[in-house]
Amino acid sequence: MNPLKYSIMITYKANINRIRLVKEKSNYKKVKISSSRDAYEYIKSFYFDDISIFESFYLLLLNRANNTTGYVKISQGGITGTIADPRIIAKYAIDSLCTSVILAHNHPSGNHYPSEADKNLTTKIKTGLLLFDITTLDHIILTEDGYYSFADENII
């Protein structure tokens, strides 16, 4: 007996989402990032007046010459925290074909210093992106009156 003769083929029909990468024009100019101060000034322009209200996490995408190629708001949270999923960060970094990234989030409290959770997340993202040859150049913590740079403090 031929087992293939009696096999039954089951067809499943379901909608599958299609995901596309779309470039959108923005009012933000492309700039060369050559220091943590450059990154801070550029990223701070995304926050407007909400820098002291709630925590948000951004990803700055750069090319080989450290020129910005784009940015994306990863998450917006509450007064004391926000969730930055490493898989979403990796998706945007890979889809944009960037060669390096700068992570950034604000502390509405005005405290510049990173928490242990900030340090652990940075390490996790940096390690994951290295699998795709994407370098994490810095993680900037912004406040209304200043910033903290992981790169400047040699902890990235």
C-alpha positions as CSV (number, residue, x, y, z in Angstrom):
1,M,0.0,0.0,0.0
2,N,1.3,3.5,-0.9
3,P,1.0,5.8,2.2
4,L,1.1,8.9,0.0
5,K,-2.1,7.7,-1.8
6,Y,-4.1,8.0,1.3
7,S,-2.6,11.1,2.9
8,I,-4.9,14.0,3.5
9,M,-3.7,17.5,2.9
10,I,-5.1,20.1,5.3
11,T,-5.1,23.7,4.2
12,Y,-5.3,26.4,6.8
13,K,-6.5,29.8,5.8
14,A,-5.6,32.8,8.0
15,N,-4.7,36.4,7.5
16,I,-1.0,37.0,7.8
17,N,0.1,40.6,8.5
18,R,2.4,42.2,6.1
19,I,5.1,44.4,7.6
20,R,6.9,47.0,5.6
21,L,9.7,49.5,6.3
22,V,8.5,53.0,5.3
23,K,10.7,56.1,5.4
24,E,8.8,59.2,6.5
25,K,10.0,62.7,6.0
26,S,10.6,64.7,9.1
27,N,11.5,68.2,10.1
28,Y,14.6,67.0,11.7
29,K,17.8,67.5,9.8
30,K,20.5,64.9,9.4
31,V,23.5,65.7,11.4
32,K,26.9,64.3,12.2
33,I,27.2,63.0,15.7
34,S,30.8,63.4,17.0
35,S,30.2,63.6,20.7
36,S,27.8,62.9,23.5
37,R,26.9,66.6,23.5
38,D,25.9,66.4,19.8
39,A,23.7,63.4,20.6
40,Y,22.1,65.1,23.6
41,E,21.3,68.3,21.7
42,Y,19.9,66.4,18.7
43,I,17.8,64.0,20.8
44,K,16.6,66.7,23.2
45,S,14.8,68.3,20.3
46,F,12.4,65.3,20.1
47,Y,11.1,65.8,23.7
48,F,9.7,69.3,23.6
49,D,8.0,70.1,27.0
50,D,7.3,66.5,28.0
51,I,10.9,65.8,29.1
52,S,9.9,66.5,32.7
53,I,6.5,64.8,32.5
54,F,6.9,61.2,31.5
55,E,9.7,58.8,30.5
56,S,10.3,58.0,26.8
57,F,12.9,55.9,25.0
58,Y,14.3,56.8,21.6
59,L,16.7,55.1,19.2
60,L,19.0,57.2,17.1
61,L,20.1,55.4,13.9
62,L,23.5,56.2,12.3
63,N,25.5,55.3,9.3
64,R,29.2,54.4,9.1
65,A,30.2,58.1,9.1
66,N,28.1,58.7,12.3
67,N,25.6,60.8,10.3
68,T,22.0,60.3,11.5
69,T,19.8,58.3,9.2
70,G,16.7,58.3,11.3
71,Y,15.3,58.0,14.8
72,V,12.3,56.2,16.3
73,K,10.4,56.5,19.5
74,I,10.5,53.0,21.0
75,S,8.2,53.6,24.0
76,Q,6.5,56.1,26.2
77,G,5.8,55.3,29.8
78,G,4.8,57.0,33.0
79,I,6.5,59.2,35.5
80,T,8.9,56.6,36.8
81,G,9.6,54.3,33.9
82,T,9.1,53.0,30.4
83,I,9.5,49.6,28.7
84,A,12.2,49.3,26.0
85,D,11.9,45.9,24.4
86,P,15.3,44.8,22.9
87,R,13.5,42.9,20.1
88,I,11.8,46.1,18.9
89,I,15.0,48.0,19.1
90,A,16.8,45.3,17.1
91,K,14.0,45.3,14.5
92,Y,14.3,49.0,13.8
93,A,18.1,48.8,13.8
94,I,18.2,45.9,11.3
95,D,15.4,47.2,9.1
96,S,17.0,50.6,8.7
97,L,20.4,49.1,7.7
98,C,22.2,51.3,10.2
99,T,25.7,50.5,11.3
100,S,25.4,52.0,14.8
101,V,22.9,53.3,17.2
102,I,22.6,55.6,20.2
103,L,20.1,54.7,22.9
104,A,18.4,57.6,24.7
105,H,15.7,58.0,27.4
106,N,14.8,60.7,29.9
107,H,14.5,60.9,33.6
108,P,11.6,63.2,34.5
109,S,12.9,63.3,38.1
110,G,15.9,65.3,37.0
111,N,18.3,62.6,38.2
112,H,21.0,62.1,35.5
113,Y,22.4,58.8,36.9
114,P,21.5,55.4,35.4
115,S,19.7,52.8,37.5
116,E,20.8,49.2,37.6
117,A,17.9,48.4,35.2
118,D,19.3,51.1,32.8
119,K,22.7,49.5,32.9
120,N,21.4,45.9,32.4
121,L,19.2,46.9,29.5
122,T,22.1,48.7,27.8
123,T,24.3,45.6,28.1
124,K,21.5,43.4,26.8
125,I,20.8,45.6,23.8
126,K,24.5,46.1,23.0
127,T,25.2,42.4,23.1
128,G,22.2,41.5,20.9
129,L,23.0,44.1,18.3
130,L,26.6,43.0,18.0
131,L,25.2,39.7,16.5
132,F,24.2,41.9,13.5
133,D,27.4,44.0,13.4
134,I,25.5,47.0,14.8
135,T,27.5,49.0,17.3
136,T,25.9,50.7,20.3
137,L,27.8,53.9,20.6
138,D,26.2,55.4,23.6
139,H,23.2,55.5,25.9
140,I,22.2,59.0,26.8
141,I,20.0,59.8,29.8
142,L,18.4,63.2,29.4
143,T,17.0,65.7,31.8
144,E,15.8,69.2,31.4
145,D,19.1,70.6,32.4
146,G,21.7,68.1,31.4
147,Y,22.6,64.5,30.5
148,Y,24.5,61.4,31.4
149,S,26.5,59.5,28.8
150,F,27.4,55.9,29.2
151,A,30.2,56.3,26.7
152,D,31.7,59.3,28.5
153,E,31.7,57.3,31.8
154,N,33.3,54.2,30.0
155,I,30.4,51.9,31.0
156,I,29.3,50.9,27.5
